[in-house]
Amino acid sequence: KIGSGIKPVLAPPHLIHIFIIQFSTNFSECHHLIPYCALATCGGTDGFNPQCTKCQNKFYHLNSGTCSPCANNPYCEVYTCTGNGYMDIVCSECSANYYDSSGECIPCASKITNCTVATCDLATGDNAKCVTCEEGFSNDNCDPTCPDGLVKGSETCDTNSTSHPGCVDCQIQTNYHCYGSPSICEFICNSSEAIIGCPSASCDAGEGTRTCTCSSGYYVTDTTNTSVSLAIPNMFNGCSAICESNEDSIGCPGAFCDAGEGTRTCTCSSGYYVTDTTNTSVSLAIPNVFNGCSQICESSNLDVSCGTTNLKSCVAVMGIRTCTCETNYYLLDGDPKLSVDIALGNAAPACSYQMCSSGIADSDCLGGNVTCSNIDNQLSRKCTCDSGYFVEWQDSLNTVVDVEIGTTNPTCQPICNSSDVNVGCPGADCVAGIGKRTCTCPSQYYVNGTVSSVATDLALNTTFVGCDHICNSQDAKVGCPEANCEAEEGRRTCVCPIQYYVSGTTSTNITGLVLGTTFPGCTLCATQPCAVSSTRPCVMDEEEKFFMACEDECYTQFHMDSNGICKPCTPISNCSNVICSNDDDQICLECDNGYFPVDKECIEICSSNTTAEVDCLGGNVSCTALPSEDARTCSCDFGYFLDWQEQLATSVNVSLGTANPTCQKWAPQACVESTTKPC
């Protein structure tokens, strides 16, 4: 059975033939052979030519006797085809849950937002009630379901709970941000996400917004502000250090920077100032522009630089510039100055005053016989007296003085007119030069303390000691000490007393000795080691030497030859007192410490091993010198003893000059074993 609404499939001809034969008595059933046909006729005697006379609902009849669907209207339950080609339809009954609106079937659900299936008045669409809501919605009006974990409709959050921190009754609370389904809520200012919170900045949250404020010394990146208000999810670009910015509206390019809250203090390097100001630093709020730094000494502003008038140099350090005048010039800054230190903002005084050219006593050298010259880098001038002149200045004598600006120079005076021994030549002839003089004493006189009659080139402040008679001097290079003296111009004659002769000569006088030549003095004849002095006159020996013969004998340690000359005894080794009667007869009276006289020798104590008077002989004995006691200690070896002065001993002190006793061996005892114990 081919049911209504199911598209039939035409059977092969032989089956159709069987069908027709079987049902040949009921030709009204031929419409089953034509798809979508409601009523048909079976043409021909065998029924093989069926023709549809009425198509099913929603189909229209073609001239070929077949059916074709009308234009589709899915929400119309009953309609007919009309219009050209039967493409238009007229709905007579809409489908369930649809209502008719001028022949068009409109879903009842369209009356309710978020509704997929609804019921309503099919004629007007009124009184709509939702049967099936979209997910997340419920009840007749499809209101958002709260809570269900889905953020729908007017909900701004849904945490599956009616009360959750940040989300209450499916609404985001102030200062919170929620995302996802079910919603995850967090305090806006706790978020590290730049689209939500204020990472690395202070945060003040509002309803879906936050104000991000950078720390002191920082600003909001890509802005000229220290804070910014942003709605979520607008990106917060973070904070940047004010002093790291090269923007003149933010940082301090080319200067030192110290940043605060929305401000920075820009400080120029030493020698620089803030352009268009008179300061080395400036505090500016962002975004006020920093104009950069300029060199202090290159400024044309006299409140900043030194100007150019007679200026030698401008040196700026920090906010101070030092203005130094050219040579010969000075300035007035209260007092005359060569240079001045001036803080920025104060005008620099000009170098308008010149030294040594004004004819003014305070800055020139006046009074005659004087020359004025400038002194580099000093606030003074040099006053130089002419040759033969001097000045007395500040408790000293000079020919050149440095006089400060503002002070009158001293007057130059003739050197040789002065009676001051530190300046002129009182009592002598004077010839002056530049800062010196030459003093010449009269005939038969010399300059005290010298060997000349002339004191040459005495500088000022050098005392001229005056003149004295040559024969008054006890200096052998000037007078005749211990001799008679006769002086003439620059020379003298010296005559020795009786029994004296001129030392180193064969004469008793010397003539024509010029000043500076030493008089050798007078030597007394007979300066020999005589036991008794003699009054005999001096005579010369064969070598032309003056001597005086002794009266009878010579001093100890000397002997007299046939000419009466005392000659020293031949020395004895280690002897401190020797006497002799001739060259071959020496006797030592006293040897050096540690020695003892034996015959004509001094023998060392304990060293001869042959002399019994100073050593310890006899064997098995050792000797130790006792020079301070004129003795030695003789100590027997182990196992020996001495019989000395009716006493037995192993060691005795023996006076020098006395032979020592002999050490004897002790008799052995009948010991079982030998012993090393003392006797």
C-alpha positions in Angstrom: 0.0 0.0 0.0 1.3 3.4 -1.0 0.5 5.7 1.8 -0.1 9.5 1.5 3.1 11.6 1.9 5.4 8.8 0.8 6.8 9.2 -2.7 6.0 6.0 -4.7 8.5 4.2 -6.9 7.3 3.1 -10.3 7.4 -0.6 -10.7 8.8 -2.3 -13.9 6.3 -2.7 -16.8 5.7 -6.4 -16.3 4.7 -5.8 -12.7 2.5 -2.9 -13.7 0.9 -5.1 -16.2 0.1 -7.7 -13.5 -1.2 -5.0 -11.3 -3.5 -3.6 -14.0 -4.8 -7.1 -14.8 -5.4 -7.8 -11.1 -7.2 -4.5 -10.5 -8.6 -3.8 -13.9 -12.0 -3.5 -12.5 -10.9 -0.4 -10.4 -9.4 2.3 -12.6 -9.9 5.0 -10.0 -6.8 3.8 -8.2 -4.5 4.9 -11.0 -3.4 8.1 -9.1 -1.2 5.9 -7.0 0.9 5.5 -10.1 1.7 9.2 -10.2 3.7 10.9 -7.4 1.9 13.5 -5.2 -1.3 12.8 -7.2 -4.6 12.7 -5.3 -7.0 11.8 -8.2 -6.2 10.3 -11.6 -7.7 8.5 -14.7 -6.3 5.4 -16.2 -6.1 5.9 -20.0 -6.0 3.1 -22.6 -7.5 -0.3 -22.5 -4.7 -1.7 -20.4 -4.4 1.2 -17.9 -0.9 2.1 -19.0 -1.7 5.8 -19.6 -2.7 7.3 -16.2 -3.5 11.0 -16.1 -3.6 13.0 -12.7 -6.6 15.2 -12.5 -5.9 16.5 -8.9 -2.6 16.9 -7.0 -2.1 16.5 -3.3 -2.0 19.5 -0.9 1.1 21.7 -1.4 1.5 20.4 -5.1 0.2 21.8 -8.3 -1.0 20.1 -11.5 1.2 20.1 -14.7 -0.1 19.8 -18.3 1.7 16.5 -18.5 -0.7 15.1 -16.0 2.0 15.0 -13.2 2.4 17.0 -9.9 5.1 19.4 -8.8 5.6 20.9 -5.3 4.5 24.5 -4.7 6.9 27.1 -3.3 8.0 25.9 0.1 6.3 27.2 3.3 7.6 25.0 6.1 5.4 26.5 8.8 2.0 26.2 6.8 0.1 23.0 7.3 -2.5 23.5 4.6 -2.0 25.8 1.6 -2.8 26.0 -2.2 -0.6 27.1 -5.0 -1.5 30.3 -6.8 0.2 32.8 -9.0 2.3 32.4 -12.1 3.6 28.9 -12.3 2.0 28.1 -9.1 5.0 29.4 -7.2 2.9 31.5 -4.8 0.9 29.8 -2.1 -2.1 30.7 0.0 -1.9 29.2 3.5 -5.2 28.1 4.9 -3.8 26.5 8.1 -0.4 27.1 9.8 1.5 24.4 11.6 1.4 24.0 15.3 3.1 26.8 17.3 2.9 29.2 14.4 0.4 32.0 13.8 -1.0 33.5 10.5 0.2 36.9 9.7 -1.3 38.0 6.4 -0.9 34.6 4.9 2.6 34.0 6.4 3.2 31.6 9.2 5.2 33.2 12.0 6.7 31.2 14.9 5.1 31.9 18.2 8.6 31.7 19.7 9.4 35.0 17.8 7.3 36.8 20.3 9.6 35.8 23.2 13.4 36.4 23.2 15.6 33.3 23.7 12.6 31.0 23.1 12.8 28.1 20.5 9.2 26.7 20.9 6.2 28.6 22.1 2.4 28.5 22.0 0.2 31.5 21.1 -3.1 32.6 19.5 -2.7 31.1 16.0 -4.8 33.9 14.5 -3.0 36.9 16.2 0.1 35.5 17.9 -1.0 37.0 21.2 -0.7 35.4 24.6 2.6 33.7 23.6 4.1 31.3 26.2 7.4 29.6 25.7 7.4 25.9 25.8 11.1 25.4 25.1 13.7 28.1 26.0 17.3 28.3 24.7 19.9 26.9 27.1 20.4 29.1 30.1 16.8 30.5 30.0 13.6 29.3 31.7 9.9 30.1 32.5 7.2 31.4 30.1 9.1 34.5 29.2 12.6 32.7 28.9 14.3 34.8 31.6 18.0 34.0 32.3 18.3 31.0 34.7 20.3 32.1 37.7 22.3 30.3 38.8 23.0 27.6 36.2 26.7 28.3 35.4 25.8 30.0 32.1 26.0 33.7 31.5 22.9 34.6 29.5 20.8 37.6 28.7 21.0 40.3 31.3 23.4 38.3 33.5 26.9 39.6 33.8 28.2 36.6 35.6 27.0 33.1 36.7 29.1 31.1 39.2 26.4 28.4 39.8 25.8 30.2 43.0 23.4 33.0 44.0 26.0 34.5 46.2 29.7 34.3 45.4 32.6 36.9 46.0 32.4 39.2 43.0 29.1 37.7 41.6 25.8 38.1 43.5 22.4 37.2 41.8 24.3 36.7 38.5 25.5 40.3 38.5 29.2 41.4 38.7 29.9 43.4 41.9 31.8 46.7 41.9 35.6 46.3 41.8 35.3 42.7 40.3 35.8 41.1 36.9 34.2 37.8 35.9 34.8 35.6 32.9 33.9 32.1 31.6 30.9 29.8 32.2 30.6 29.0 35.0 32.1 32.4 35.8 35.4 32.9 37.6 35.5 36.2 39.5 38.5 38.0 40.8 39.1 41.4 42.3 40.1 43.7 39.4 43.2 45.0 41.2 44.4 41.5 42.1 44.7 40.6 38.4 48.1 40.3 36.8 46.5 40.6 33.4 47.2 43.9 31.7 43.7 43.8 30.2 42.1 43.6 33.6 44.3 44.9 36.4 47.3 47.2 36.8 50.4 45.0 37.0 53.3 46.8 38.6 51.1 49.8 39.4 48.7 50.9 42.1 45.1 50.1 41.3 41.7 51.7 42.1 38.9 49.6 40.7 35.3 50.6 39.7 32.4 49.0 37.9 34.2 47.3 35.0 37.0 49.9 35.1 40.2 50.5 37.0 42.5 53.5 37.5 46.2 52.5 37.3 48.6 54.8 39.0 52.4 54.4 38.6 54.8 54.6 41.5 56.7 57.8 42.3 59.3 58.3 39.5 57.3 56.4 36.9 54.7 57.2 34.2 52.2 55.3 32.2 54.0 53.9 29.1 53.1 55.6 25.8 51.5 58.5 27.6 52.5 61.6 29.5 50.5 60.8 32.6 51.3 59.0 35.8 47.8 57.4 35.9 45.2 56.2 33.5 41.5 55.1 33.8 40.7 52.1 31.6 37.6 50.0 31.0 38.0 46.3 31.0 39.4 44.8 28.7 41.4 47.8 27.5 45.1 47.1 27.8 47.2 48.8 30.5 50.7 49.4 29.0 52.6 49.4 32.3 54.9 52.0 33.8 58.2 53.3 32.6 60.9 55.1 34.6 60.5 58.9 34.1 64.3 59.3 34.1 64.8 56.7 31.4 62.7 58.5 28.9 64.3 60.4 26.1 61.2 62.5 25.6 61.7 66.1 26.8 58.1 66.2 28.0 58.7 63.3 30.3 62.4 62.8 31.2 65.6 64.9 31.3 67.5 64.1 28.1 71.1 65.2 28.4 70.9 65.9 32.1 70.8 64.2 35.5 67.3 63.2 36.5 65.6 62.8 39.9 62.0 61.8 39.5 59.1 62.2 42.0 55.3 61.8 41.7 54.5 63.0 38.3 57.5 65.4 38.4 61.2 65.3 37.7 64.1 67.5 38.6 66.6 67.9 35.7 70.1 68.9 36.8 72.7 69.9 34.2 76.3 68.6 34.3 79.0 70.8 35.8 79.6 73.8 33.6 76.1 73.8 32.1 72.7 75.4 32.9 69.1 74.9 32.0 68.5 76.6 28.6 66.5 79.8 28.8 66.9 80.0 32.6 69.6 81.1 35.1 69.6 77.8 37.0 71.5 74.6 36.8 68.4 72.5 37.6 64.7 72.8 37.2 61.7 70.9 38.6 59.0 70.1 36.0 55.7 68.4 36.2 54.9 65.9 33.4 54.3 66.8 30.5 56.0 70.2 30.8 58.9 70.3 28.3 62.6 70.2 29.5 64.5 72.6 27.3 67.9 70.9 27.7 71.3 72.2 28.9 73.6 74.8 27.5 77.2 75.7 28.3 77.4 78.5 30.9 80.5 80.1 29.4 79.0 80.2 25.9 75.9 82.1 26.9 75.4 85.7 25.8 73.4 86.4 29.0 75.6 88.3 31.5 73.5 86.8 34.3 74.9 83.4 33.2 78.3 83.9 31.5 81.3 86.3 32.0 80.8 88.5 29.0 83.8 89.3 26.7 85.3 92.6 27.8 89.1 92.1 28.5 88.2 88.5 29.6 90.9 86.0 29.8 88.9 82.9 30.7 85.5 81.7 31.9 85.5 78.4 33.9 82.2 77.1 35.1 81.8 74.5 37.9 78.3 73.5 39.0 76.3 76.7 39.2 79.4 79.0 39.7 81.5 80.5 36.9 84.9 82.0 37.5 85.6 85.1 35.4 89.3 85.9 35.0 90.5 89.2 33.5 93.2 89.4 30.8 96.8 90.3 31.9 97.0 94.0 32.9 93.3 94.2 33.7 91.2 93.8 36.8 87.6 94.2 37.9 85.8 95.7 40.8 83.6 93.4 42.8 83.4 95.6 45.9 87.3 95.3 46.0 89.7 95.1 43.0 90.0 91.6 41.8 91.6 89.7 39.0 88.9 87.1 39.0 85.6 86.6 40.6 83.3 83.6 41.4 79.7 84.5 40.5 76.6 82.4 41.0 74.1 82.1 38.1 71.6 84.8 38.1 74.1 87.5 39.1 75.6 89.8 36.5 79.4 89.5 36.0 81.4 92.7 36.5 83.4 93.7 33.5 87.3 93.7 33.4 87.4 97.5 32.8 90.4 98.6 34.8 94.0 98.5 33.6 97.2 98.4 35.8 100.4 100.4 35.3 98.9 102.8 32.8 96.5 105.0 34.9 99.0 107.3 36.7 97.0 106.6 39.8 99.1 105.6 42.9 96.7 102.8 43.8 97.4 100.9 40.5 100.7 102.4 39.2 104.3 102.9 40.5 105.0 106.6 41.2 107.8 108.6 42.8 110.6 108.4 40.2 113.5 106.0 39.7 111.0 103.2 39.4 109.4 101.0 36.7 105.9 99.4 36.9 105.1 96.0 35.4 102.2 93.6 35.6 102.2 90.3 37.4 100.3 87.5 35.7 97.4 86.0 37.6 97.9 88.3 40.6 96.0 91.3 41.8 99.1 93.4 42.2 101.8 95.2 40.2 105.6 95.0 40.4 107.4 98.2 41.2 111.2 97.9 40.3 113.7 100.5 41.5 116.4 101.7 39.1 120.0 100.6 39.6 121.5 102.0 42.8 118.1 102.5 44.5 116.0 100.5 47.0 112.7 100.6 48.9 111.9 99.8 52.5 108.7 97.9 52.3 106.8 95.8 54.9 109.8 95.6 57.3 112.2 94.4 54.5 114.7 96.0 52.1 114.1 95.3 48.4 114.6 96.7 44.9 111.5 95.1 43.6 108.2 94.9 45.5 104.8 93.5 44.6 102.1 96.1 45.6 98.5 95.2 45.7 95.9 97.1 43.8 94.5 99.9 46.0 97.9 100.4 47.9 100.3 103.2 47.1 103.8 102.1 46.2 106.8 103.0 48.4 109.4 105.5 47.1 112.8 104.4 45.8 115.9 105.8 47.6 119.7 105.9 46.8 121.5 102.9 48.4 124.8 104.7 49.1 123.1 107.6 50.9 121.9 105.2 53.6 123.8 104.9 57.0 122.1 101.6 57.6 124.7 98.9 57.6 122.1 96.6 55.8 121.8 99.0 52.9 124.9 101.3 52.5 128.7 101.3 53.4 129.1 103.5 56.6 132.9 104.2 57.1 133.8 103.0 53.7 133.6 104.1 50.0 130.3 102.9 48.4 129.5 102.0 44.8 125.8 100.8 44.2 124.3 98.6 41.5 121.0 96.8 41.1 120.1 95.7 44.6 123.7 95.6 45.8 126.7 97.7 46.7 130.6 97.4 46.9 132.2 98.7 50.1 136.0 99.6 50.0 137.9 100.2 53.3 140.7 102.9 53.7 144.4 102.1 53.3 145.9 99.7 56.1 142.3 98.6 56.9 140.3 95.5 56.0 136.7 94.4 56.1 135.9 92.8 59.5 135.5 89.1 59.4 137.1 88.8 55.9 140.6 88.6 54.3 140.0 91.6 52.0 139.8 95.3 52.1 136.8 95.2 49.8 133.3 93.8 50.3 132.0 93.1 46.8 128.4 92.8 45.7 126.7 93.0 49.1 123.0 92.5 48.6 120.4 94.5 50.4 119.7 93.1 53.9 123.3 91.8 54.0 125.1 93.6 56.8 128.3 95.5 56.0 130.4 94.6 59.1 132.7 97.7 58.9 136.5 98.2 58.6 139.4 97.5 61.1 143.2 98.0 61.1 145.0 95.0 59.6 147.4 94.6 62.5 144.5 94.4 64.9 143.4 91.1 63.4 144.3 87.7 65.0 143.4 86.0 61.7 146.6 84.6 60.2 145.3 85.5 56.7 145.0 89.2 57.7 147.4 90.1 60.6 150.5 88.7 62.4 149.2 86.7 65.4 152.0 86.1 68.0 154.4 88.3 65.9 155.1 92.0 65.5 153.1 93.6 62.6 153.7 96.5 60.3 150.8 97.3 57.8 150.6 99.1 54.5 148.0 99.2 51.7 146.6 95.7 51.5 149.7 93.9 52.9 151.8 93.5 56.1 155.3 92.4 57.5 155.4 89.9 60.4 158.5 89.5 62.7 158.7 86.6 65.2 160.0 87.1 68.9 163.4 86.0 70.1 163.9 82.2 70.3 161.1 81.8 67.7 161.3 81.4 63.9 158.6 81.7 61.2 157.1 78.3 61.0 158.0 76.3 57.9 160.8 78.7 57.0 164.4 79.3 57.8 163.8 82.9 58.8 162.5 84.8 61.8 160.4 87.3 59.8 158.3 87.4 56.5 157.6 90.6 54.5 155.0 91.7 51.9 152.2 89.3 52.9 149.1 90.3 51.0 145.6 90.0 52.6 144.3 86.5 52.3 147.8 84.9 52.4 148.3 83.0 55.7 151.0 84.0 58.1 152.3 80.5 59.2 153.0 81.7 62.8 156.1 81.5 64.9 157.6 78.2 66.1 159.6 78.0 69.4 163.0 76.3 68.9 164.0 73.2 70.9 160.6 71.5 70.8 162.3 68.2 71.7 161.4 65.7 74.6 164.1 67.0 77.0 163.8 66.1 80.6 164.8 69.7 81.5 164.1 72.8 79.3 167.0 74.8 78.0 167.6 78.5 77.5 170.0 78.0 74.7 169.4 79.9 71.4 168.0 78.2 68.4 170.4 76.7 66.0 169.9 74.8 62.7 171.0 71.2 62.1 172.4 69.9 58.9 168.9 69.8 57.5 168.4 73.5 58.2 165.9 72.8 60.9 165.8 74.8 64.1 166.2 72.9 67.4 167.5 73.4 70.9 169.8 70.8 72.6 168.7 69.2 75.8 170.6 70.1 79.0 171.2 66.5 80.3 168.7 63.7 79.4 165.6 62.9 77.4 162.1 61.8 78.5 161.4 58.2 79.3 161.0 56.1 76.1 163.7 58.3 74.4 167.5 58.2 74.4 169.9 61.0 73.5 172.3 60.7 70.5 175.7 62.3 70.3 174.2 65.5 69.0 172.0 65.9 72.0 168.8 65.0 70.0 166.3 62.8 71.7 165.3 59.7 69.7 162.5 57.3 70.6 163.3 53.8 71.9 162.8 50.8 69.5 159.3 49.5 70.3 158.7 46.0 71.9 155.6 44.2 70.7 152.7 44.3 73.2 154.7 46.6 75.5 153.1 49.8 76.8 156.2 51.2 78.6 159.7 50.7 77.2 163.0 52.3 78.3 166.3 52.3 76.5 169.8 53.7 76.8 170.6 53.3 73.1 169.1 51.7 70.0 169.9 48.2 71.1 169.1 48.3 74.8 165.3 48.2 75.3 163.6 47.0 78.5 159.8 46.6 78.8 158.6 47.9 82.1 154.9 47.2 81.5 153.2 44.9 79.0 149.7 45.2 77.6 146.8 43.5 79.4 147.0 39.7 79.0 150.8 39.8 78.6 153.7 39.4 81.0 157.4 40.7 80.5 159.9 37.9 80.3 163.4 39.1 79.4 162.9 41.7 76.6 159.6 40.3 75.4 155.9 40.4 76.4 154.6 36.8 76.5 150.9 36.2 76.2 149.5 34.4 79.3 148.6 30.7 78.7 149.8 30.7 75.1 153.5 29.8 75.0 153.4 26.2 76.3 157.1 26.7 77.0 157.4 29.5 79.5 156.8 28.4 83.1 156.3 32.0 84.3 153.1 32.6 82.3 151.8 29.1 81.4 150.9 25.7 83.1 153.4 23.1 82.2 154.1 19.4 83.1 151.2 17.8 81.2 147.6 16.7 82.0 146.8 20.4 82.8 145.0 23.3 81.3 145.7 27.1 81.7 143.2 30.0 82.1 144.5 33.6 82.1 143.6 35.9 85.0 145.2 39.2 83.7 143.4 41.4 86.1 145.0 39.5 89.0 148.4 39.0 87.4 147.9 35.3 87.6 146.6 32.2 85.8 144.6 29.2 86.8 146.2 25.7 86.3 143.5 23.0 86.3 144.5 19.2 86.2 142.8 16.8 83.9 140.3 14.3 85.2 142.0 11.8 87.5 145.0 14.1 88.4 145.7 16.4 91.4 148.2 19.1 92.6 150.3 19.2 95.7 150.5 23.0 96.2 151.5 25.0 99.3 150.8 22.0 101.6 147.4 21.4 100.1 146.0 18.9 97.6 143.8 20.3 94.9 142.8 19.8 91.2 143.0 23.5 90.4 145.1 26.4 91.7 145.8 30.1 90.9 149.5 30.7 90.3 151.0 34.2 90.2 152.7 35.3 86.9 156.4 34.9 87.1 156.0 31.7 89.3 156.3 28.2 87.8 153.2 26.0 88.3 153.2 22.7 90.3 153.0 19.4 88.3 149.7 17.4 88.1 150.0 13.9 89.6 147.8 10.9 88.9 145.6 9.5 91.7 146.3 5.8 92.7 143.5 3.5 91.4 141.3 1.5 93.8 140.1 -2.1 93.6 136.8 -1.3 92.1 134.6 -4.1 90.7 133.8 -1.8 87.8 135.6 1.3 86.5 134.0 4.6 87.4 133.8 8.1 86.0 133.3 9.6 89.4 135.8 12.3 90.5 138.6 11.5 92.8 
